[in-house]
C-alpha cells in the first residue's frame, strides 16, 4: 500500500525544527512617522458625536434577544429601530461606567424611552416614534441615531432601571430626557 507523501520514508529521519534568525546589531526604536510612543503624543481632541467607546461593545447584541419579547411598540413602530436606539443608549451607559455592557444597560435604555412600559404616556410614544424612525439604518441615519443617544443625559444613565421607572411613573418622563 502506498504511503502519503508527508510520511517520512526513513523513520530515523529527523524533520528540521525551528531555528531563530541571527540577532541584530541594533535595537528597534519607534521611528515611524505615525508612531505614538506615549500619551503626550496622543491628540486629546474630543470631537462632537464621536462618543466614548467602551470595551467589548458587541457583547450587548446578546441582550437584544432577552428583552425582545418584552418590547411594547406603538403601531407602525419598527422593532429594529427600537433595538438600534436602545443598543446605542446602552453602550453609552456602559462607557460611562468604563465597562462592557450588561443587561441592565439595555433595560435602562428601554425604560428611559418607555419601550418596556405598556402604559407609557402618549406624548413620549409619539416623540419616540418620530425620533427612532429609520435609525436601524445607521449607515444612512447615523446623525439621527446620535441624536437619540444624546437625548438621554448622563444623569439619567447613572440611574438604575428601577429608579428610571419610578421617575417616569410619576409623570416625570420628560425630566429623564433632554428633548
C-alpha positions as CSV (number, residue, x, y, z in Angstrom):
1,X,0.0,0.0,0.0
2,X,1.3,3.4,-0.9
3,X,2.1,5.9,1.9
4,X,1.0,9.6,1.7
5,X,3.9,12.0,0.6
6,X,4.1,13.7,4.1
7,X,5.1,10.4,5.8
8,X,8.9,10.3,6.0
9,X,10.4,7.4,4.1
10,X,13.1,6.9,6.6
11,X,11.7,6.5,10.2
12,X,15.0,7.7,11.7
13,X,14.9,10.9,9.7
14,X,14.5,13.9,12.0
15,X,12.5,16.8,10.5
16,X,14.0,20.2,10.6
17,X,12.9,22.2,13.6
18,X,12.6,26.0,14.2
19,X,15.8,28.0,14.5
20,X,15.9,31.7,15.4
21,X,17.3,34.2,12.9
22,X,20.6,35.7,13.8
23,X,20.5,38.6,16.2
24,X,20.5,42.3,15.2
25,X,23.4,44.6,15.9
26,X,21.0,47.4,16.9
27,X,17.8,47.6,18.9
28,X,14.4,48.5,17.5
29,X,13.1,52.0,18.0
30,X,9.7,53.6,17.2
31,X,10.9,55.9,14.4
32,X,8.0,55.6,12.1
33,X,6.3,58.9,11.3
34,X,2.8,58.0,12.7
35,X,4.1,56.1,15.7
36,X,2.8,57.3,19.1
37,X,5.3,56.4,21.8
38,X,3.5,57.9,24.8
39,X,0.2,59.6,25.8
40,X,1.8,63.1,25.3
41,X,1.8,62.5,21.5
42,X,-1.8,61.4,21.5
43,X,-4.2,64.1,20.4
44,X,-6.7,64.9,23.2
45,X,-9.4,66.3,21.0
46,X,-13.0,65.3,21.8
47,X,-15.0,65.6,18.6
48,X,-18.7,66.1,18.8
49,X,-20.7,63.0,18.1
50,X,-17.8,60.6,18.5
51,X,-18.8,59.3,21.9
52,X,-16.6,57.5,24.4
53,X,-16.1,53.9,23.3
54,X,-16.2,51.2,25.9
55,X,-14.7,47.7,25.9
56,X,-16.4,44.7,24.2
57,X,-19.4,46.6,22.8
58,X,-20.5,43.7,20.6
59,X,-21.4,41.8,23.7
60,X,-24.6,43.9,24.0
61,X,-26.1,42.2,21.0
62,X,-26.6,39.1,23.2
63,X,-29.1,41.0,25.3
64,X,-31.4,42.1,22.5
65,X,-33.0,38.7,22.2
66,X,-33.5,38.5,26.0
67,X,-35.7,41.7,26.0
68,X,-37.2,41.4,22.6
69,X,-40.5,39.8,23.8
70,X,-40.9,42.5,26.4
71,X,-40.8,45.4,24.0
72,X,-44.0,47.4,23.8
73,X,-44.1,49.1,20.4
74,X,-46.6,51.5,19.0
75,X,-48.5,50.9,15.8
76,X,-46.1,51.4,12.9
77,X,-43.0,51.4,15.1
78,X,-40.2,49.1,13.8
79,X,-38.6,46.7,16.3
80,X,-35.3,47.1,14.6
81,X,-35.3,50.9,15.2
82,X,-36.2,50.4,18.9
83,X,-33.4,47.9,19.3
84,X,-30.8,50.0,17.4
85,X,-31.7,53.1,19.5
86,X,-31.8,51.1,22.8
87,X,-28.5,49.5,22.0
88,X,-26.7,52.8,21.2
89,X,-28.0,54.2,24.5
90,X,-27.0,51.1,26.4
91,X,-23.5,51.4,25.0
92,X,-23.3,55.0,26.2
93,X,-24.4,53.9,29.7
94,X,-21.8,51.1,29.8
95,X,-19.0,53.5,28.7
96,X,-19.9,55.9,31.5
97,X,-19.1,53.2,33.9
98,X,-16.0,52.2,31.9
99,X,-17.0,48.6,31.4
100,X,-18.6,46.1,29.0
101,X,-22.3,46.3,28.5
102,X,-24.6,44.3,30.8
103,X,-28.3,43.5,30.5
104,X,-29.2,46.4,32.9
105,X,-27.7,48.9,30.4
106,X,-30.2,47.9,27.7
107,X,-33.0,47.7,30.2
108,X,-32.3,51.2,31.4
109,X,-32.2,52.5,27.8
110,X,-35.5,50.9,27.0
111,X,-37.1,52.2,30.2
112,X,-35.9,55.8,29.6
113,X,-37.9,55.8,26.3
114,X,-40.9,53.8,27.7
115,X,-40.2,50.8,25.5
116,X,-40.9,48.3,28.3
117,X,-44.0,50.2,29.6
118,X,-47.4,49.2,28.3
119,X,-48.8,52.4,29.9
120,X,-46.2,54.8,28.5
121,X,-47.5,58.4,28.0
122,X,-48.8,59.0,24.5
123,X,-46.5,62.1,24.2
124,X,-43.4,60.0,25.0
125,X,-44.5,57.3,22.5
126,X,-45.2,60.0,19.8
127,X,-41.7,61.5,20.4
128,X,-40.1,58.1,20.3
129,X,-41.8,57.1,17.1
130,X,-40.6,60.3,15.5
131,X,-37.0,60.2,16.7
132,X,-36.4,56.5,16.3
133,X,-37.7,56.2,12.7
134,X,-35.1,54.6,10.5
135,X,-32.2,54.6,12.9
136,X,-31.5,50.9,12.4
137,X,-30.1,52.0,9.0
138,X,-27.1,53.6,10.9
139,X,-25.1,53.9,7.7
140,X,-27.7,56.4,6.4
141,X,-29.1,57.7,9.6
142,X,-26.1,58.0,11.9
143,X,-26.9,61.6,12.9
144,X,-30.4,60.7,13.8
145,X,-29.1,57.7,15.9
146,X,-26.6,60.0,17.7
147,X,-29.5,62.5,18.3
148,X,-31.5,59.7,20.0
149,X,-28.5,58.8,22.2
150,X,-27.9,62.5,23.1
151,X,-31.5,62.9,24.3
152,X,-30.7,60.7,27.3
153,X,-28.3,62.6,29.6
154,X,-25.7,61.1,31.8
155,X,-27.8,62.0,34.9
156,X,-30.4,59.6,33.6
157,X,-28.0,56.9,32.6
158,X,-26.4,56.6,36.0
159,X,-29.8,55.6,37.5
160,X,-30.9,52.0,37.8
161,X,-33.8,50.7,35.7
162,X,-36.0,50.7,38.8
163,X,-35.2,54.4,39.5
164,X,-35.9,55.3,35.9
165,X,-39.3,53.5,36.2
166,X,-40.1,55.3,39.5
167,X,-39.3,58.7,38.0
168,X,-41.3,58.1,34.8
169,X,-44.3,56.6,36.7
170,X,-44.8,59.9,38.5
171,X,-45.3,61.7,35.2
172,X,-41.7,62.9,35.1
173,X,-40.6,61.1,32.0
174,X,-39.5,64.4,30.3
175,X,-37.1,65.0,33.2
176,X,-35.3,61.8,32.1
177,X,-34.8,63.1,28.6
178,X,-33.3,66.2,27.0
179,X,-35.8,67.0,24.3
